[in-house]
Amino acid sequence: MFKKTKIVATISDLRCDVDFIKSLYDAGINAVRMNSAHMTEEGFVKVITNTRAVSNTIGIMMDTKGPEIRTTATETGEKIVVNSGDKIKVIGDPDVKSNKDQVSVTYPSIVKDVPVGNTLLIDDGETALKVIDKTDSYLLCEVQNNGTIGSRKSVNIPGVSVNLPSITEKDKRSIEIAIKHGADFIAHSFVRSREDVLAVQRILDEHNSNIKIIAKIENQEGVDNIDEIYETAYGVMVARGDLGIEVPQENIPGIQRLLIRKAIEYKKPVIVATQMLHTMIENP
């Protein structure tokens, strides 16, 4: 039976045998998605080979990692324990390790770009740091909740436009792997503008690839530029997980509705992602 609403299943090479993929296909999936941040080329080949063995009609989608900011490794290798009200410095030097007095992140311009009063969210929002002062060399932050700061954890800066490259070297390698092995879609993470989409398209054009680009909308900048993104990309993914960190969670339903309405307006596909069936884990 033809259905307008499709199902995309995220799988990894740890469980991608033919019987398993066939069971998903029989249950109704239309595409498989793989996260390049957690998969080698060998793993990707394994998934795509087994998927194609089940059916050539199953779409193959690879996520790029996208531009991101992370904490550096801690000096001890252990998580740094912080308590609400603690003061801690934040600097932007990828070569400096973090400790209980100073957290370093991989974005060199963080001190210049982040204003006093803004909030840094560490590890998908598990720990919040409010900027209460700044100098030329560091941000002085107040910890907003009891928590920990670990090595290489994500750093989100809601409301701040960061000057990160559209594509990292890892992304470029992942895209080339997807081209080499015949993927159908590239889902590019943290798309902020038309230029982020065009950066992927240029790589595809260099290889004469007809892979389609799905722009993952994961921050306010992407929402603000949604018209030019829809004009450039094949489709859009409403990535509710990271989006819910970057913007107030109560705004997510409205943004989701806006992006779906825009998809209809531009006659483009739209994917709604993250915890679509999460409540059914406990209550099927």
Backbone as CSV, one residue per row, in Angstrom:
resi,resn,N_x,N_y,N_z,CA_x,CA_y,CA_z,C_x,C_y,C_z
1,MET,0.843,-1.203,0.000,0.000,0.000,0.000,0.877,1.251,0.000
2,PHE,0.592,2.194,-0.878,1.363,3.433,-0.935,0.996,4.322,0.247
3,LYS,2.016,4.823,0.927,1.757,5.741,2.030,2.599,6.997,1.847
4,LYS,2.006,8.138,2.106,2.717,9.400,1.929,3.737,9.622,3.040
5,THR,3.417,9.172,4.239,4.341,9.315,5.360,5.260,8.105,5.415
6,LYS,6.566,8.354,5.376,7.550,7.277,5.342,8.194,7.098,6.713
7,ILE,8.901,5.982,6.875,9.590,5.677,8.126,11.079,5.524,7.849
8,VAL,11.895,6.289,8.585,13.353,6.185,8.504,13.845,5.534,9.791
9,ALA,14.600,4.448,9.660,15.104,3.725,10.831,16.609,3.932,10.952
10,THR,17.064,4.375,12.118,18.496,4.531,12.364,19.075,3.197,12.813
11,ILE,20.093,2.720,12.091,20.737,1.459,12.460,22.247,1.631,12.410
12,SER,22.956,0.693,13.002,24.419,0.722,12.977,24.942,-0.618,12.494
13,ASP,26.252,-0.671,12.284,26.865,-1.913,11.822,26.922,-2.966,12.923
14,LEU,26.608,-2.579,14.164,26.615,-3.549,15.260,25.438,-4.510,15.159
15,ARG,24.363,-4.059,14.524,23.239,-4.954,14.273,22.615,-4.583,12.936
16,CYS,23.070,-5.256,11.910,22.575,-4.934,10.568,22.535,-6.176,9.687
17,ASP,22.362,-7.352,10.301,22.296,-8.567,9.502,21.057,-8.527,8.606
18,VAL,21.095,-9.312,7.561,20.030,-9.290,6.559,18.669,-9.595,7.174
19,ASP,18.612,-10.587,8.054,17.328,-10.951,8.668,16.748,-9.793,9.476
20,PHE,17.627,-9.076,10.184,17.164,-7.948,10.988,16.614,-6.833,10.094
21,ILE,17.355,-6.498,9.057,16.895,-5.442,8.152,15.609,-5.856,7.445
22,LYS,15.516,-7.139,7.094,14.289,-7.620,6.446,13.098,-7.494,7.383
23,SER,13.328,-7.756,8.674,12.224,-7.626,9.629,11.758,-6.173,9.722
24,LEU,12.700,-5.230,9.627,12.332,-3.814,9.622,11.581,-3.451,8.344
25,TYR,12.062,-3.989,7.243,11.426,-3.722,5.946,9.997,-4.266,5.926
26,ASP,9.834,-5.483,6.442,8.496,-6.079,6.501,7.567,-5.283,7.416
27,ALA,8.172,-4.627,8.428,7.368,-3.826,9.356,7.009,-2.459,8.783
28,GLY,7.692,-2.072,7.680,7.270,-0.845,7.014,8.293,0.257,6.845
29,ILE,9.593,0.005,7.139,10.557,1.093,6.956,10.752,1.387,5.470
30,ASN,11.098,2.638,5.191,11.356,3.061,3.810,12.809,3.458,3.583
31,ALA,13.526,3.754,4.657,14.926,4.161,4.533,15.673,3.816,5.809
32,VAL,16.986,3.610,5.669,17.843,3.428,6.841,18.788,4.620,6.926
33,ARG,19.048,5.022,8.151,19.942,6.154,8.406,21.129,5.676,9.216
34,MET,22.315,6.166,8.855,23.527,5.841,9.597,24.216,7.118,10.047
35,ASN,24.772,7.090,11.243,25.454,8.250,11.807,26.947,8.111,11.556
36,SER,27.503,8.964,10.705,28.919,8.843,10.356,29.835,9.114,11.538
37,ALA,29.309,9.763,12.589,30.138,10.032,13.768,30.516,8.751,14.489
38,HIS,29.741,7.681,14.287,29.966,6.441,15.030,30.239,5.249,14.128
39,MET,30.629,5.493,12.872,30.751,4.363,11.958,31.966,4.506,11.050
40,THR,32.664,3.395,10.836,33.789,3.370,9.913,33.288,3.093,8.496
41,GLU,34.187,3.207,7.534,33.807,2.888,6.160,33.395,1.426,6.050
42,GLU,34.107,0.545,6.757,33.762,-0.874,6.720,32.356,-1.109,7.257
43,GLY,32.006,-0.391,8.328,30.669,-0.518,8.886,29.604,-0.025,7.936
44,PHE,29.894,1.071,7.261,28.940,1.616,6.295,28.705,0.636,5.152
45,VAL,29.800,0.050,4.650,29.678,-0.919,3.553,28.837,-2.115,3.989
46,LYS,29.037,-2.545,5.226,28.282,-3.688,5.751,26.786,-3.389,5.768
47,VAL,26.427,-2.209,6.250,25.012,-1.837,6.319,24.408,-1.711,4.926
48,ILE,25.103,-1.023,4.037,24.526,-0.791,2.710,24.417,-2.085,1.918
49,THR,25.402,-2.988,2.071,25.357,-4.265,1.354,24.173,-5.101,1.815
50,ASN,23.990,-5.181,3.130,22.889,-5.984,3.667,21.530,-5.352,3.369
51,THR,21.482,-4.029,3.365,20.226,-3.350,3.041,19.841,-3.591,1.589
52,ARG,20.809,-3.461,0.701,20.536,-3.705,-0.718,20.156,-5.163,-0.978
53,ALA,20.664,-6.070,-0.142,20.305,-7.484,-0.299,18.836,-7.722,0.024
54,VAL,18.279,-6.881,0.887,16.863,-7.007,1.243,15.987,-6.392,0.157
55,SER,16.314,-5.149,-0.239,15.521,-4.487,-1.285,16.245,-3.250,-1.790
56,ASN,16.220,-3.068,-3.098,16.796,-1.860,-3.690,15.909,-0.640,-3.492
57,THR,14.717,-0.852,-2.964,13.800,0.275,-2.769,14.005,0.964,-1.424
58,ILE,14.846,0.392,-0.554,15.115,1.016,0.747,16.135,2.136,0.546
59,GLY,15.791,3.342,0.959,16.718,4.462,0.842,17.863,4.344,1.835
60,ILE,19.033,4.845,1.431,20.217,4.828,2.292,20.600,6.270,2.599
61,MET,20.615,6.615,3.882,20.932,7.981,4.297,22.114,7.982,5.259
62,MET,23.082,8.855,4.998,24.198,9.025,5.922,24.158,10.421,6.527
63,ASP,24.234,10.479,7.852,24.360,11.751,8.556,25.821,12.188,8.583
64,THR,26.077,13.458,8.366,27.399,13.997,8.656,27.440,14.420,10.122
65,LYS,28.640,14.588,10.630,28.776,15.038,12.012,28.480,16.529,12.124
66,GLY,28.917,17.284,11.114,28.645,18.715,11.091,29.575,19.509,11.988
67,PRO,29.546,20.835,11.866,30.380,21.684,12.717,29.903,21.630,14.156
68,GLU,30.831,21.563,15.086,30.435,21.454,16.489,31.516,22.018,17.391
69,ILE,31.114,22.342,18.606,32.043,22.790,19.644,32.021,21.751,20.755
70,ARG,33.203,21.391,21.250,33.293,20.424,22.345,34.289,20.900,23.396
71,THR,34.124,20.384,24.601,35.130,20.620,25.632,36.381,19.825,25.283
72,THR,37.513,20.266,25.800,38.734,19.486,25.619,38.781,18.376,26.674
73,ALA,39.765,17.513,26.555,39.947,16.455,27.554,40.271,17.080,28.910
74,THR,39.821,16.445,29.971,40.158,16.933,31.307,41.570,16.492,31.680
75,GLU,42.199,17.243,32.579,43.582,16.946,32.959,43.720,15.568,33.592
76,THR,42.726,15.172,34.365,42.800,13.895,35.086,42.184,12.742,34.306
77,GLY,41.427,13.075,33.277,40.680,12.042,32.568,39.330,11.762,33.195
78,GLU,39.103,12.308,34.388,37.832,12.136,35.089,36.931,13.351,34.857
79,LYS,35.641,13.167,35.086,34.709,14.285,34.963,34.971,15.319,36.055
80,ILE,34.774,16.584,35.705,34.903,17.670,36.672,33.548,17.872,37.344
81,VAL,33.513,17.761,38.659,32.266,17.943,39.406,32.079,19.429,39.701
82,VAL,30.918,19.959,39.349,30.618,21.370,39.607,29.298,21.473,40.360
83,ASN,29.171,22.548,41.124,27.960,22.779,41.902,27.362,24.134,41.558
84,SER,26.069,24.247,41.721,25.374,25.498,41.439,26.010,26.642,42.223
85,GLY,26.322,27.727,41.523,26.946,28.880,42.160,28.450,28.938,42.003
86,ASP,29.079,27.830,41.621,30.530,27.829,41.387,30.882,28.798,40.264
87,LYS,32.074,29.389,40.365,32.596,30.232,39.287,33.678,29.450,38.544
88,ILE,33.657,29.532,37.223,34.623,28.799,36.409,34.929,29.603,35.145
89,LYS,36.190,29.571,34.737,36.598,30.272,33.520,36.412,29.358,32.309
90,VAL,36.086,29.960,31.179,35.980,29.222,29.917,36.865,29.912,28.884
91,ILE,37.743,29.135,28.244,38.621,29.675,27.211,38.441,28.865,25.923
92,GLY,38.937,29.407,24.825,38.820,28.715,23.544,40.169,28.291,23.010
93,ASP,40.680,27.176,23.501,41.975,26.661,23.042,41.911,25.145,22.988
94,PRO,41.845,24.567,21.799,41.717,23.104,21.685,42.915,22.331,22.209
95,ASP,44.041,23.032,22.443,45.255,22.350,22.907,45.432,22.392,24.420
96,VAL,44.533,23.079,25.117,44.628,23.190,26.576,43.607,22.268,27.226
97,LYS,44.049,21.485,28.203,43.132,20.580,28.896,42.307,21.343,29.932
98,SER,41.161,20.782,30.268,40.240,21.416,31.212,40.500,20.934,32.632
99,ASN,40.203,21.807,33.605,40.307,21.430,35.017,39.180,22.109,35.787
100,LYS,39.193,21.973,37.118,38.078,22.465,37.925,37.975,23.994,37.931
101,ASP,39.053,24.673,37.573,39.043,26.135,37.559,38.811,26.722,36.175
102,GLN,39.139,25.943,35.153,39.078,26.476,33.794,38.708,25.390,32.792
103,VAL,37.651,25.628,32.046,37.227,24.696,31.000,37.633,25.276,29.648
104,SER,38.301,24.459,28.854,38.680,24.885,27.514,37.797,24.184,26.490
105,VAL,37.470,24.899,25.417,36.635,24.331,24.356,37.368,24.452,23.020
106,THR,36.843,23.764,22.016,37.530,23.666,20.727,37.261,24.846,19.799
107,TYR,36.504,25.831,20.247,36.160,26.990,19.410,36.985,28.198,19.850
108,PRO,38.014,28.571,19.081,38.928,29.634,19.510,38.270,30.996,19.719
109,SER,37.163,31.267,19.036,36.541,32.598,19.107,35.448,32.701,20.162
110,ILE,35.373,31.735,21.059,34.258,31.725,22.010,34.246,32.971,22.892
111,VAL,35.424,33.427,23.328,35.469,34.599,24.202,34.991,35.840,23.451
112,LYS,35.388,35.971,22.211,35.002,37.136,21.403,33.517,37.107,21.045
113,ASP,32.988,35.924,20.753,31.634,35.822,20.195,30.514,35.786,21.231
114,VAL,30.812,35.334,22.440,29.747,35.127,23.431,29.655,36.333,24.367
115,PRO,28.497,36.983,24.430,28.347,38.157,25.293,28.039,37.782,26.741
116,VAL,28.281,38.733,27.621,27.887,38.570,29.022,26.369,38.425,29.087
117,GLY,25.913,37.507,29.923,24.487,37.242,30.051,24.031,36.017,29.296
118,ASN,24.861,35.541,28.352,24.503,34.350,27.588,24.791,33.094,28.404
119,THR,24.262,31.974,27.946,24.424,30.698,28.643,25.111,29.686,27.741
120,LEU,26.059,28.952,28.308,26.695,27.828,27.626,26.078,26.545,28.168
121,LEU,25.693,25.650,27.283,25.100,24.376,27.686,26.073,23.255,27.363
122,ILE,26.487,22.533,28.385,27.472,21.464,28.242,26.771,20.110,28.216
123,ASP,27.236,19.225,27.337,26.744,17.841,27.282,25.230,17.790,27.086
124,ASP,24.781,18.367,25.977,23.353,18.368,25.628,22.493,19.019,26.699
125,GLY,23.060,20.031,27.368,22.292,20.786,28.347,22.320,20.237,29.755
126,GLU,23.120,19.197,29.998,23.177,18.611,31.341,23.735,19.602,32.362
127,THR,24.678,20.443,31.934,25.267,21.446,32.819,25.211,22.803,32.128
128,ALA,24.695,23.812,32.839,24.552,25.153,32.268,25.509,26.119,32.955
129,LEU,26.186,26.933,32.138,27.101,27.951,32.649,26.641,29.312,32.136
130,LYS,26.384,30.250,33.046,25.971,31.594,32.644,27.170,32.530,32.665
131,VAL,27.365,33.260,31.572,28.492,34.189,31.474,28.168,35.440,32.288
132,ILE,28.959,35.692,33.340,28.705,36.846,34.204,29.734,37.960,34.001
133,ASP,30.843,37.641,33.331,31.870,38.648,33.049,32.795,38.081,31.976
134,LYS,33.589,38.937,31.360,34.546,38.453,30.373,35.738,39.398,30.292
135,THR,36.873,38.831,29.929,38.077,39.604,29.638,38.465,39.296,28.191
136,ASP,39.630,39.751,27.794,40.091,39.446,26.439,40.466,37.980,26.277
137,SER,40.697,37.291,27.405,41.221,35.923,27.313,40.279,34.841,27.826
138,TYR,39.241,35.202,28.601,38.349,34.166,29.115,36.963,34.719,29.425
139,LEU,36.001,33.790,29.474,34.663,34.080,29.974,34.606,33.643,31.427
140,LEU,34.078,34.480,32.289,33.847,34.069,33.674,32.393,33.628,33.782
141,CYS,32.195,32.378,34.178,30.848,31.802,34.193,30.446,31.361,35.590
142,GLU,29.143,31.396,35.836,28.573,30.865,37.068,27.794,29.602,36.729
143,VAL,28.098,28.536,37.437,27.418,27.260,37.212,25.969,27.385,37.683
144,GLN,25.034,26.940,36.853,23.611,27.102,37.142,22.972,25.890,37.806
145,ASN,23.673,24.758,37.810,23.096,23.550,38.418,24.215,22.588,38.801
146,ASN,23.925,21.718,39.754,24.894,20.682,40.104,25.065,19.739,38.921
147,GLY,26.299,19.407,38.604,26.522,18.529,37.461,27.982,18.190,37.281
148,THR,28.323,17.738,36.097,29.704,17.393,35.769,30.043,17.935,34.381
149,ILE,31.338,18.106,34.161,31.845,18.494,32.846,32.898,17.471,32.458
150,GLY,32.610,16.692,31.431,33.509,15.625,31.018,34.344,16.002,29.809
151,SER,35.192,15.084,29.407,36.045,15.280,28.236,35.231,15.207,26.949
152,ARG,35.535,16.114,26.042,34.971,16.111,24.680,33.439,16.074,24.673
153,LYS,32.835,16.833,25.559,31.377,16.926,25.602,30.901,18.096,24.732
154,SER,29.690,17.965,24.210,29.148,18.995,23.326,28.947,20.309,24.079
155,VAL,29.116,21.409,23.349,28.892,22.747,23.896,27.935,23.483,22.963
156,ASN,26.781,23.863,23.488,25.805,24.641,22.719,25.753,26.056,23.270
157,ILE,25.607,27.025,22.368,25.545,28.432,22.771,24.289,29.041,22.158
158,PRO,23.140,28.851,22.797,21.882,29.349,22.226,21.923,30.848,21.957
159,GLY,21.422,31.226,20.785,21.314,32.637,20.453,22.566,33.282,19.905
160,VAL,23.647,32.509,19.783,24.906,33.064,19.272,25.241,32.409,17.936
161,SER,25.523,33.238,16.936,25.932,32.730,15.626,27.435,32.494,15.652
162,VAL,27.838,31.232,15.588,29.261,30.901,15.680,29.855,30.738,14.287
163,ASN,31.103,31.136,14.163,31.775,31.124,12.863,32.541,29.816,12.672
164,LEU,31.787,28.736,12.492,32.387,27.426,12.264,32.299,27.078,10.782
165,PRO,33.222,26.265,10.277,33.159,25.882,8.861,31.916,25.053,8.570
166,SER,31.412,25.148,7.334,30.229,24.374,6.949,30.500,22.884,7.014
167,ILE,31.717,22.498,6.612,32.076,21.081,6.517,33.442,20.859,7.147
168,THR,33.537,19.875,8.017,34.820,19.490,8.592,35.501,18.476,7.677
169,GLU,36.770,18.211,7.959,37.488,17.201,7.172,36.828,15.831,7.320
170,LYS,36.341,15.542,8.528,35.644,14.265,8.737,34.370,14.205,7.895
171,ASP,33.644,15.317,7.832,32.437,15.358,7.001,32.771,15.079,5.540
172,LYS,33.850,15.700,5.060,34.234,15.510,3.657,34.536,14.046,3.372
173,ARG,35.263,13.400,4.294,35.561,11.972,4.109,34.277,11.149,4.120
174,SER,33.361,11.487,5.025,32.097,10.748,5.117,31.281,10.896,3.838
175,ILE,31.243,12.108,3.298,30.497,12.342,2.055,31.113,11.549,0.912
176,GLU,32.438,11.522,0.854,33.114,10.766,-0.211,32.855,9.268,-0.079
177,ILE,32.767,8.773,1.161,32.422,7.363,1.380,30.994,7.096,0.895
178,ALA,30.089,8.010,1.223,28.694,7.859,0.785,28.596,7.834,-0.737
179,ILE,29.373,8.687,-1.398,29.390,8.707,-2.866,29.936,7.393,-3.406
180,LYS,31.043,6.960,-2.839,31.731,5.751,-3.308,30.832,4.526,-3.245
181,HIS,30.004,4.454,-2.212,29.222,3.240,-1.987,27.737,3.399,-2.312
182,GLY,27.377,4.468,-2.976,26.043,4.573,-3.543,24.923,4.897,-2.583
183,ALA,25.179,5.793,-1.621,24.091,6.249,-0.751,23.104,7.092,-1.554
184,ASP,21.907,7.225,-1.030,20.870,8.012,-1.704,20.760,9.431,-1.157
185,PHE,21.046,9.584,0.147,20.871,10.880,0.795,22.052,11.187,1.715
186,ILE,22.407,12.462,1.790,23.301,12.986,2.818,22.462,13.887,3.710
187,ALA,22.390,13.575,5.001,21.711,14.448,5.957,22.797,15.274,6.647
188,HIS,22.905,16.540,6.255,23.996,17.377,6.764,23.578,18.073,8.052
189,SER,24.376,17.905,9.088,24.032,18.396,10.425,24.298,19.895,10.586
190,PHE,23.501,20.513,11.445,23.663,21.914,11.846,23.713,22.869,10.649
191,VAL,22.789,22.689,9.723,22.705,23.610,8.584,22.159,24.947,9.072
192,ARG,22.905,26.003,8.777,22.528,27.338,9.249,22.042,28.247,8.131
193,SER,22.482,27.951,6.904,22.145,28.830,5.788,22.290,28.078,4.473
194,ARG,21.971,28.759,3.392,22.128,28.190,2.050,23.565,27.733,1.816
195,GLU,24.528,28.501,2.304,25.936,28.195,2.043,26.338,26.833,2.601
196,ASP,25.774,26.435,3.739,26.086,25.120,4.305,25.638,24.002,3.365
197,VAL,24.505,24.193,2.716,24.012,23.199,1.754,24.896,23.189,0.512
198,LEU,25.247,24.376,0.029,26.064,24.469,-1.181,27.453,23.875,-0.975
199,ALA,27.971,23.948,0.251,29.283,23.365,0.529,29.263,21.855,0.302
200,VAL,28.163,21.205,0.689,28.010,19.769,0.431,27.812,19.524,-1.059
201,GLN,26.994,20.368,-1.684,26.699,20.186,-3.110,27.954,20.287,-3.963
202,ARG,28.884,21.161,-3.572,30.119,21.298,-4.348,30.924,20.003,-4.346
203,ILE,30.953,19.320,-3.203,31.661,18.038,-3.139,30.962,17.008,-4.022
204,LEU,29.643,16.975,-3.949,28.886,16.038,-4.786,29.123,16.321,-6.271
205,ASP,29.148,17.596,-6.632,29.354,17.963,-8.038,30.737,17.555,-8.529
206,GLU,31.732,17.658,-7.641,33.093,17.264,-8.016,33.161,15.793,-8.410
207,HIS,32.259,14.988,-7.843,32.250,13.549,-8.106,31.085,13.141,-9.020
208,ASN,30.423,14.142,-9.605,29.271,13.869,-10.481,28.238,12.971,-9.796
209,SER,27.987,13.253,-8.527,27.058,12.439,-7.745,25.666,13.066,-7.735
210,ASN,24.652,12.209,-7.786,23.268,12.698,-7.719,22.645,12.451,-6.351
211,ILE,23.474,12.251,-5.324,22.968,12.109,-3.958,22.188,13.368,-3.578
212,LYS,21.070,13.167,-2.894,20.216,14.277,-2.473,20.629,14.756,-1.070
213,ILE,20.508,16.060,-0.845,20.917,16.654,0.430,19.693,16.951,1.291
214,ILE,19.709,16.412,2.507,18.709,16.732,3.525,19.367,17.670,4.530
215,ALA,18.812,18.850,4.718,19.376,19.830,5.644,18.781,19.630,7.036
216,LYS,19.631,19.310,8.005,19.162,19.129,9.385,19.111,20.491,10.079
217,ILE,17.936,20.848,10.545,17.743,22.132,11.223,17.858,21.889,12.723
218,GLU,18.918,22.456,13.322,19.226,22.139,14.716,19.492,23.369,15.572
219,ASN,19.289,24.565,15.012,19.455,25.773,15.813,18.580,26.896,15.254
220,GLN,18.536,28.004,15.991,17.653,29.107,15.612,18.064,29.730,14.284
221,GLU,19.365,29.760,14.015,19.841,30.343,12.759,19.280,29.578,11.560
222,GLY,19.245,28.257,11.671,18.664,27.452,10.603,17.184,27.732,10.422
223,VAL,16.476,27.907,11.532,15.040,28.237,11.461,14.848,29.597,10.795
224,ASP,15.671,30.570,11.184,15.545,31.921,10.630,15.796,31.949,9.120
225,ASN,16.657,31.050,8.645,17.025,31.031,7.222,16.339,29.898,6.459
226,ILE,15.204,29.443,6.966,14.590,28.231,6.415,14.174,28.389,4.952
227,ASP,13.792,29.582,4.533,13.368,29.751,3.140,14.521,29.496,2.173
228,GLU,15.664,30.107,2.428,16.799,29.905,1.525,17.323,28.476,1.604
229,ILE,17.167,27.827,2.756,17.587,26.428,2.888,16.675,25.527,2.062
230,TYR,15.365,25.742,2.159,14.427,24.949,1.351,14.661,25.169,-0.144
231,GLU,15.019,26.380,-0.519,15.269,26.674,-1.933,16.487,25.921,-2.465
232,THR,17.412,25.546,-1.560,18.694,24.969,-1.976,18.768,23.462,-1.765
233,ALA,18.201,22.966,-0.669,18.306,21.546,-0.323,17.186,20.735,-0.963
234,TYR,17.394,19.421,-1.028,16.349,18.515,-1.520,15.208,18.438,-0.518
235,GLY,15.559,18.461,0.771,14.556,18.391,1.827,15.163,18.824,3.146
236,VAL,14.372,18.767,4.192,14.779,19.248,5.515,14.452,18.200,6.566
237,MET,15.295,18.131,7.595,15.001,17.299,8.761,14.835,18.204,9.981
238,VAL,13.730,18.067,10.677,13.512,18.784,11.932,14.176,17.953,13.025
239,ALA,15.413,18.324,13.378,16.197,17.537,14.339,15.872,18.020,15.748
240,ARG,14.818,17.470,16.317,14.235,18.022,17.541,15.147,17.908,18.755
241,GLY,16.085,16.954,18.739,16.970,16.780,19.885,17.855,17.989,20.109
242,ASP,18.730,18.278,19.145,19.621,19.436,19.276,18.851,20.744,19.211
243,LEU,17.791,20.780,18.437,16.979,21.990,18.354,16.394,22.336,19.721
244,GLY,16.021,21.301,20.488,15.458,21.505,21.813,16.466,21.990,22.836
245,ILE,17.762,21.886,22.490,18.812,22.441,23.344,19.061,23.898,22.976
246,GLU,19.024,24.180,21.686,19.354,25.514,21.188,18.226,26.527,21.384
247,VAL,16.982,26.070,21.371,15.846,26.979,21.555,14.982,26.440,22.697
248,PRO,14.168,27.288,23.323,13.302,26.802,24.404,12.420,25.644,23.935
249,GLN,12.337,24.607,24.758,11.615,23.404,24.342,10.145,23.675,24.036
250,GLU,9.570,24.659,24.704,8.154,24.954,24.450,7.939,25.542,23.050
251,ASN,9.027,25.967,22.400,8.910,26.504,21.039,8.998,25.423,19.965
252,ILE,9.416,24.218,20.344,9.658,23.160,19.358,8.396,22.798,18.563
253,PRO,7.239,22.598,19.192,6.054,22.249,18.385,5.724,23.295,17.322
254,GLY,5.861,24.569,17.673,5.582,25.620,16.703,6.586,25.633,15.565
255,ILE,7.862,25.425,15.894,8.897,25.380,14.857,8.679,24.174,13.956
256,GLN,8.351,23.036,14.563,8.084,21.831,13.773,6.938,22.079,12.795
257,ARG,5.886,22.707,13.277,4.741,22.989,12.404,5.135,23.949,11.283
258,LEU,5.942,24.965,11.623,6.398,25.929,10.618,7.197,25.238,9.520
259,LEU,8.147,24.377,9.919,9.008,23.721,8.940,8.228,22.751,8.059
260,ILE,7.227,22.101,8.631,6.374,21.214,7.827,5.532,22.033,6.852
261,ARG,4.999,23.152,7.323,4.199,24.014,6.447,5.045,24.559,5.292
262,LYS,6.296,24.920,5.610,7.206,25.401,4.567,7.512,24.295,3.555
263,ALA,7.633,23.052,4.037,7.893,21.930,3.129,6.765,21.786,2.117
264,ILE,5.546,21.913,2.597,4.387,21.824,1.699,4.409,22.980,0.703
265,GLU,4.756,24.157,1.199,4.818,25.349,0.342,5.858,25.184,-0.769
266,TYR,7.021,24.629,-0.408,8.100,24.457,-1.388,8.036,23.112,-2.114
267,LYS,7.056,22.294,-1.739,6.903,20.961,-2.345,8.172,20.129,-2.166
268,LYS,8.674,20.136,-0.930,9.888,19.402,-0.589,9.578,18.409,0.530
269,PRO,10.327,17.294,0.588,10.132,16.358,1.701,10.656,16.930,3.010
270,VAL,10.020,16.557,4.114,10.480,16.966,5.437,10.441,15.750,6.353
271,ILE,11.494,15.607,7.158,11.607,14.500,8.109,11.538,15.073,9.516
272,VAL,10.704,14.499,10.359,10.649,14.880,11.771,11.367,13.792,12.558
273,ALA,12.393,14.191,13.312,13.273,13.201,13.939,13.462,13.462,15.429
274,THR,13.885,12.436,16.109,14.264,12.381,17.527,13.067,12.060,18.423
275,GLN,13.135,10.882,19.026,12.161,10.421,20.022,10.728,10.425,19.494
276,MET,10.579,10.035,18.237,9.231,9.974,17.668,8.358,8.948,18.386
277,LEU,8.963,7.835,18.788,8.201,6.758,19.425,8.737,6.452,20.820
278,HIS,9.387,7.431,21.440,10.101,7.169,22.691,9.179,6.663,23.798
279,THR,7.985,7.219,23.899,7.084,6.803,24.977,6.634,5.355,24.814
280,MET,6.739,4.833,23.590,6.285,3.464,23.346,7.281,2.414,23.839
281,ILE,8.486,2.873,24.251,9.445,1.928,24.830,8.848,1.289,26.081
282,GLU,8.216,2.116,26.903,7.621,1.626,28.147,6.134,1.334,28.000
283,ASN,5.479,2.004,27.050,4.032,1.857,26.905,3.656,1.582,25.454
284,PRO,3.969,0.384,24.945,3.637,0.073,23.552,2.138,-0.039,23.363
